């Protein structure tokens, strides 16, 4: 037999279709998140861990801004370096970031949101506090002493 993994034969899909009933991938590791800016990127300390089971990845990360190199520049800030690209399909490739702690950002602290788009290893952060279109978080919101802890679960390709 050329298949490896844990097989779950005779699984019912309910009203759907079973694409696979073999768990053939498990991985744990570390990754290093960073912020995207167009210039004057802050000096940060960051770390992250992930667990990948099949095509599902759960990522935990934290970023602390130690100091600035001038005012960070950029129309939109995001988190870079996720360990796997998200799925490219619209139904499985977009994932929301859950923030456990956000502290000391310059503006709109409690309303920072984030998501990973389809086929991406980076996130977009926004600060919109209403039901209107989101507003990308400007890099100038990054200030010394800011801390961000987050988790996201997403499907890979």
C-alpha positions in Angstrom: 0.0 0.0 0.0 1.5 3.4 -1.0 -0.7 5.4 1.4 0.5 6.6 4.8 -1.5 8.1 7.6 -4.6 7.3 9.6 -7.5 6.1 7.5 -11.1 6.6 8.6 -12.9 4.2 6.2 -16.7 4.3 5.6 -17.1 7.9 6.7 -20.4 9.5 5.8 -20.4 13.1 4.5 -24.0 13.8 5.6 -25.3 15.8 2.7 -21.8 16.7 1.4 -19.1 14.8 -0.4 -16.1 13.2 1.3 -12.9 14.4 -0.4 -10.6 12.4 1.8 -10.9 10.2 4.8 -7.1 9.8 5.5 -5.2 12.0 7.9 -1.8 12.1 6.2 -0.1 15.2 7.5 0.8 16.5 11.0 3.4 19.2 11.6 4.4 21.5 14.5 6.8 24.4 14.1 7.8 28.0 14.8 7.6 31.1 12.6 8.6 34.7 13.0 5.9 37.3 12.3 6.7 40.9 11.3 4.8 44.1 10.3 4.6 45.4 6.8 5.5 49.0 6.3 6.8 50.8 3.2 9.6 52.5 5.2 10.9 53.1 8.7 10.0 49.6 9.9 9.9 49.4 13.8 12.4 47.3 15.7 10.4 44.4 17.0 10.6 41.2 19.1 8.3 38.5 17.7 7.7 34.8 17.9 5.1 32.3 16.8 4.1 28.6 16.8 1.9 26.6 14.5 0.2 23.2 14.2 -0.8 21.9 10.8 -3.2 18.9 10.7 -4.0 17.9 7.2 -4.8 21.2 5.4 -5.8 23.1 8.6 -3.2 25.4 10.2 -3.6 27.0 13.6 -1.1 29.8 14.2 -0.3 31.7 17.4 1.9 34.8 17.3 3.0 37.8 19.3 4.8 41.0 18.3 6.2 43.7 20.6 7.5 47.0 19.2 10.7 47.8 21.0 11.6 51.1 19.3 11.0 53.1 16.1 13.2 54.2 13.3 11.4 57.4 12.7 7.6 57.3 12.0 6.7 54.0 10.2 5.3 54.8 6.8 2.6 53.0 4.7 -1.0 53.3 3.8 -1.7 49.9 5.2 -0.1 47.7 7.8 -0.3 43.9 8.0 1.4 40.9 9.6 3.9 39.1 7.4 5.4 35.7 7.3 2.6 33.2 8.0 4.1 29.7 7.7 1.7 28.5 4.9 -0.3 30.2 2.2 -4.1 30.2 2.6 -6.3 28.3 0.2 -6.8 30.1 -3.0 -10.6 29.4 -3.2 -13.0 32.0 -2.0 -14.8 29.5 0.3 -11.8 28.3 2.2 -9.1 30.9 1.7 -10.1 33.8 3.9 -9.6 33.7 7.7 -10.1 36.2 10.5 -7.4 36.9 13.0 -8.5 36.7 16.7 -6.6 39.1 18.9 -6.1 38.1 22.5 -4.3 41.3 23.5 -3.7 44.6 21.7 -2.0 47.3 23.8 -0.6 50.8 23.2 -1.3 51.3 19.5 -1.5 55.0 18.6 -5.1 55.2 17.4 -8.2 53.1 17.5 -6.7 50.4 19.7 -9.8 48.4 20.5 -11.0 48.3 16.9 -8.0 46.7 15.2 -9.1 43.8 13.0 -7.2 41.5 10.7 -7.7 38.9 8.0 -5.7 36.7 5.6 -7.0 36.8 2.1 -7.0 34.0 -0.4 -3.6 32.5 -1.4 -1.6 34.7 1.0 1.1 34.4 3.7 0.3 37.9 5.0 -2.6 39.7 6.7 -4.3 43.0 6.3 -5.0 45.0 9.5 -7.8 47.5 9.6 -9.3 49.9 12.1 -12.8 50.5 11.0 -15.3 50.6 13.9 -18.5 50.7 11.9 -20.3 48.5 9.4 -18.8 50.4 6.5 -15.9 49.2 4.4 -12.8 48.6 6.5 -10.0 51.3 6.7 -6.5 49.9 6.5 -4.5 50.6 9.6 -1.8 53.2 8.8 1.7 52.3 9.8 1.9 55.4 11.9 -0.3 53.6 14.4 2.8 51.5 15.3 4.4 53.0 18.4 7.1 51.9 20.8 5.8 49.6 23.5 2.8 48.3 21.5 2.0 44.6 21.9 -0.1 42.3 19.9 -1.0 38.6 20.7 -3.1 36.8 18.1 -4.4 33.4 16.8 -5.7 32.4 13.4 -6.9 29.1 11.9 -7.0 28.7 8.2 -7.0 26.2 5.4 -4.0 25.7 3.1 -4.0 24.8 -0.5 
